[in-house]
Amino acid sequence: MTTDTLANWHRLVKDKNPKGLDSLLADNAVFHSPIVHTPQVGKEITAKYLTAAFYVLVNESFQYVREVSSNRDAVLEFQVEIDGISVNGVDMIRWDDAGKIVDFKVMLRPIKAINLIHQKMAALLLASQ
């Protein structure tokens, strides 16, 4: 399933299409935010955070620069520039036997980027309530 899950994820990112998350996330998916200290549990909240991330992070400069994967998980390092700030991050993704994402963790650096992403994500998430 490694190829299918990662290929599907990369296609969503390339197409900037968060609508495809519904078919890619497991019902019990967990999202680990670089800002919120508690895990966000469930498909709906995970999709909400990832959709907001698509709108904030996935622009013309977004690119994955490194990928390390095994049969049920992957670490994808990315770079993107937002409002003149260079953001470096890592997506850590784990999926089940059916190829559905069950765990998604995002890590960001530097602190300036974390603060910027926090501000932008918070505005989007509050607007969607």
ZAKOL-111213 format. One record per residue (C-alpha): residue in one letter; x, y, z. Coordinates in nm, 3 decimals, decimal comma. Each point is the difference from the previous one (the first is absolute). Layout:
<pts>
PT  code        u        v        w
PT     a        X        Y        Z
...
</pts>
This chain:
<pts>
PT  code        u        v        w
PT     m    0,000    0,000    0,000
PT     t    0,296    0,236    0,037
PT     t   -0,001    0,106   -0,362
PT     d   -0,378    0,049   -0,019
PT     t   -0,035    0,197    0,323
PT     l    0,298    0,225   -0,070
PT     a   -0,094    0,040   -0,366
PT     n   -0,352    0,101    0,103
PT     w    0,136    0,248    0,257
PT     h    0,244    0,151   -0,250
PT     r   -0,280    0,031   -0,258
PT     l   -0,219    0,190    0,247
PT     v    0,284    0,238    0,081
PT     k    0,097    0,047   -0,365
PT     d   -0,361    0,070   -0,096
PT     k   -0,054    0,212    0,314
PT     n   -0,313   -0,208    0,055
PT     p   -0,091   -0,060    0,365
PT     k   -0,335   -0,148   -0,110
PT     g    0,179   -0,330   -0,059
PT     l    0,083   -0,027    0,372
PT     d   -0,331   -0,168    0,075
PT     s    0,098   -0,313   -0,191
PT     l    0,357    0,001    0,134
PT     l   -0,062    0,039    0,375
PT     a   -0,103   -0,279    0,234
PT     d   -0,298    0,064    0,229
PT     n    0,232   -0,017    0,302
PT     a    0,267    0,231   -0,150
PT     v    0,201    0,211    0,244
PT     f    0,158    0,336   -0,084
PT     h    0,297    0,135    0,198
PT     s    0,037    0,374   -0,047
PT     p    0,326    0,189    0,052
PT     i   -0,206    0,257    0,193
PT     v   -0,275   -0,185    0,188
PT     h    0,146   -0,222    0,273
PT     t   -0,279   -0,260    0,005
PT     p   -0,054   -0,245   -0,287
PT     q   -0,308    0,073   -0,209
PT     v   -0,189   -0,329   -0,025
PT     g   -0,238   -0,104   -0,277
PT     k   -0,033    0,026   -0,376
PT     e   -0,207    0,320    0,006
PT     i    0,240    0,208    0,213
PT     t    0,305   -0,145   -0,177
PT     a   -0,149    0,098   -0,337
PT     k   -0,080    0,347    0,136
PT     y    0,362    0,060    0,107
PT     l    0,145   -0,144   -0,320
PT     t   -0,238    0,204   -0,215
PT     a    0,107    0,318    0,179
PT     a    0,363   -0,104   -0,050
PT     f   -0,062   -0,040   -0,374
PT     y   -0,125    0,360   -0,018
PT     v    0,282    0,140    0,215
PT     l    0,301   -0,205   -0,114
PT     v   -0,057   -0,135   -0,349
PT     n    0,092    0,282   -0,235
PT     e    0,218    0,019   -0,314
PT     s    0,319   -0,019    0,208
PT     f   -0,102   -0,309    0,200
PT     q    0,214   -0,303   -0,067
PT     y    0,092   -0,325    0,165
PT     v    0,379   -0,020    0,009
PT     r    0,051   -0,337    0,170
PT     e   -0,203   -0,315    0,049
PT     v    0,077   -0,299    0,221
PT     s   -0,259   -0,277    0,000
PT     s   -0,066   -0,359    0,097
PT     n   -0,298   -0,224   -0,059
PT     r   -0,241    0,188    0,232
PT     d    0,151    0,338    0,077
PT     a    0,195    0,289   -0,147
PT     v    0,182    0,316    0,096
PT     l   -0,024    0,278   -0,258
PT     e    0,213    0,312    0,041
PT     f   -0,135    0,314   -0,165
PT     q    0,097    0,360   -0,068
PT     v   -0,225    0,292   -0,083
PT     e    0,019    0,379    0,010
PT     i   -0,292    0,187    0,153
PT     d   -0,011    0,378    0,037
PT     g    0,376    0,014   -0,056
PT     i    0,072   -0,254    0,274
PT     s    0,171   -0,328   -0,084
PT     v   -0,184   -0,289    0,164
PT     n    0,161   -0,341    0,043
PT     g   -0,210   -0,289    0,123
PT     v   -0,059   -0,370    0,020
PT     d   -0,317   -0,202   -0,054
PT     m    0,010   -0,333    0,181
PT     i   -0,272   -0,227   -0,137
PT     r   -0,107   -0,350    0,105
PT     w   -0,272   -0,207   -0,167
PT     d   -0,179   -0,327    0,062
PT     d   -0,013   -0,319   -0,206
PT     a   -0,277    0,147   -0,215
PT     g    0,221    0,299   -0,088
PT     k   -0,204    0,247    0,207
PT     i    0,195    0,263    0,194
PT     v   -0,031   -0,065    0,374
PT     d    0,258    0,245    0,134
PT     f    0,126    0,332   -0,138
PT     k    0,257    0,209    0,187
PT     v    0,137    0,335   -0,117
PT     m    0,320    0,156    0,130
PT     l    0,116    0,351   -0,100
PT     r    0,300    0,227    0,032
PT     p    0,124    0,271    0,063
PT     i   -0,198    0,175    0,275
PT     k   -0,084    0,289   -0,235
PT     a   -0,166   -0,250   -0,235
PT     i   -0,186   -0,170    0,287
PT     n   -0,143    0,334    0,112
PT     l   -0,108    0,090   -0,355
PT     i   -0,165   -0,338   -0,063
PT     h   -0,170    0,016    0,340
PT     q   -0,151    0,339   -0,084
PT     k   -0,120   -0,105   -0,347
PT     m   -0,132   -0,342    0,103
PT     a   -0,183    0,143    0,302
PT     a   -0,175    0,257   -0,220
PT     l   -0,114   -0,269   -0,246
PT     l   -0,111   -0,246    0,266
PT     l   -0,195    0,265    0,191
PT     a   -0,168    0,117   -0,320
PT     s   -0,118   -0,355   -0,074
PT     q   -0,177   -0,045    0,336
</pts>
